[in-house]
Amino acid sequence: MTDPRQSPTETILASLPRRRRAEARFHFYGIAAIGIALAFLILLIGAIGHQGIGAFSQTEIALDVTLDESVLDPSGTRDPETLSTANYRAVVRAALGEIFPDAVRKRRDRRKLTALVSVGAGFELREQVLENPGLIGRTMRVWAPADDEVDMLFKGVTARDSGRFTEKQLGWLDRLEAEDRIRSAFNWRFFSNGDSREPELAGILGAMSGSFFALMTCLVLSFPLGVMAAIYLEEFAPRNRWTDLVEININNLAAVPSIVFGLLGLAAFLGFMGMARSAPLVGGMVLALMTLPTIIIVTRASLGAVPPSIREAAIGLGASRMQAMLHHTLPLATPGIMTGTIIGMARALGELAPLIMIGMVAFIVDVPQGPLDPASALPVQVYIWADSPERAFAEKTAAAIIVLLAFLVVMNLTAVILRRRFERRW
Amino acid sequence: MDMSPSTIRPKLTARGVNVFYDDAHALKQVDLDIRAHEVTALIGPSGCGKSTFLRCLNRMNDLIDICRVDGDIRLDGEDIYDPAVDLVYLRARIGMVFQKPNPFPKSIHDNVAYGPKIHGLARSRAEMDEIVASSLERAGLWEEVKDRLDAPATGLSGGQQQRLCIARAIAVRPEVILMDEPCSSLDPIATARIEALMDELKQNFTIVIVTHSMQQAARVSQRTAFFHLGDLVEVGDTDTVFTQPVDPRTESYISGRIG
């Protein structure tokens, strides 16, 4: 209790140390909170980066392949049909046989030897020959992708004595290494291939295209609809029970779990409207449903943040409400609207649950060429790979997360830059 | 007193005007005539309804959802609250300058050109430049900004911004200009400039000004209306209102006892 005889100055002076201590404690709590958050962030990025960095390189084996005409094109017509169905695997096997003539005598050894090179080696040869049939009959050195187990061995993930290789296989690999026929190269296949059962061939391009088409659909639908709805609600709608109800519902929709939107999409787009399963178009529509409330809320907030004096000035000059909105309020609110939209899009990019419901979780090898082709998406790819048994998919999973995070960072940075660039002061 | 025809027939007439904000009765049975080519000052303590009345004259109150206006307000004999009245046309005839300078965050030129542009008053770029130049000149701002018409208007000083807003209003060539405490955020020098400007502008426009400063009302206006708690207490020639007020409330306000 304060002594009533004390003067106010003394009371205040007496309370100062306590207040200063409280201030310092508060300061410390804030720094501690930021510190913990940063530590977790670093841990997360560090762990994913450490695990995923391996996926960006690939062990390759040098083979001197002879593109034997008698094997690939016995009739000599260079017919693309024949060329694409030819047995390139045999060419690869022959090239291996030249390095290890003893090994190919026994059928079992031959299979063990061929298993060291990915089946993708044959596919890649086929691509090259189809592109340039003049290669037939020539001998050339190609760097073929190693099988994922070999890749894991050279990356140090599996040990030599793990039992995954026979003594003979290890011997062959040692000889290949001694002959400088093994290298670690940048894994361009990761960025140019679709999904695959073979980890060394699995790439992220299909998922990226799927995400791209879905996001474009989402943007094209939700941006104009959201902005229009927000403009009407903010500027033209009367304030009554109905608009209150609409407003409450929009706010509630923004908080609805995304899987519910997935269910809605399943029922409405696939069930009722009979649209294609697994199509990015439908995925984008579901994501648009999910993003729409966010865009409406952000747009209304941005419009509301424009000082009313600007609008009054325009209306006082005889501008109609629409002119005041289009000429003044909307341009001033644009940076906020764009920022909100990009952040909404970033959220949609990372969304998995609604895509599960409409069948975008599927093993799809072909890279989609349009919004109607079956596709997966980046988060879906992460989910599928994380679920795969091969050890090599672990690093692919982390690498897919890195790609996803990179896109999110780029989108959020764009939002920040737009905000800085176009923000106007009044 | 000047008895030329223009001063006999009022430019704006208000009869029995009542304004409600929800249930609050903000303006009660106001009858007021505003004569052409004069400056009419609306004075009174805060919350007396003078700004509310001003905003009734160009229907700016329509923007406020909870506001309801009853009564009869006529511009040159036409009822401005007639449902057939086009608000765009009305506000082109009755311009407004606000309390706080509110230039658009655009260039000086574009600020002045905005009104003529939306109303299609200029047929060519040269004509527009001419309107911009003459409006800025009449607002007494031309000499200061003629070399930087493309500079952002928000970079001007407060007094310059307010003169820009006046230029922007007169660029539409309205018949009436409403000014809602136009000098309240300005320093005395800027205020003096705007007061001098009003004196000039009244030759071409009818001006209604809301002001908190009685000295300002006395300096610039020919007629003064005193509002108190939603009532129009007294209206008359400025000299008469300030020297021989009829109502005791007017007298108390003027001598500084209320307000």
Interface residues (C-beta under 8 A of the other chain):
Chain A: P238 R239 P307 S309 I310 E312 A313 A314 I315 G316 L317 G318 A319 S320 Q323 H327 H328 L332 R424 R425 W426
Chain B: N58 M60 L63 D65 L87 V88 Y89 L90 R91 A92 G95 M96 F98 K100 N102 P103 F104 P105 Y114 G115 I118 H119 T154 C165 R168 A169 V172
